[in-house]
Amino acid sequence: WEESAVAVAEAFLQKFPGLRLLQLELVLRSSSSASAADDVPFVGLARRLVLAGVRIEVLRLTCKPIQFEFLRAALLHAGAAMQEEAEALPFSDPHFVWPDLSTPDGDLAV
């Protein structure tokens, strides 16, 4: 990205005021080098949005195996929720169970 992860996160927050849940499918091209995993903006984007009170759900993370564990751990550390493949449903799916976003402490109770 040409813009920083913080700038992209701020754009999301300005474009969608009241944003509480963001579901992501993250894909790194197979041509990316193994060291490119520490140069992607996903972690910074997730961290900034979580700090703003947005729940981040990563539905799918597609990359080289050597990159996967690094990104998974970094996203979890940033506060993102990683969905198991069997559970991953986009919110547009009719079987998606909407979380209760009304809890004041930000916990999502379903």
Beta strands, then each sheet from edge to edge (+ up, - down):
strand 1: 21-27
strand 2: 55-62
strand 3: 81-82
sheet 1: 1+ 2+ 3+
end
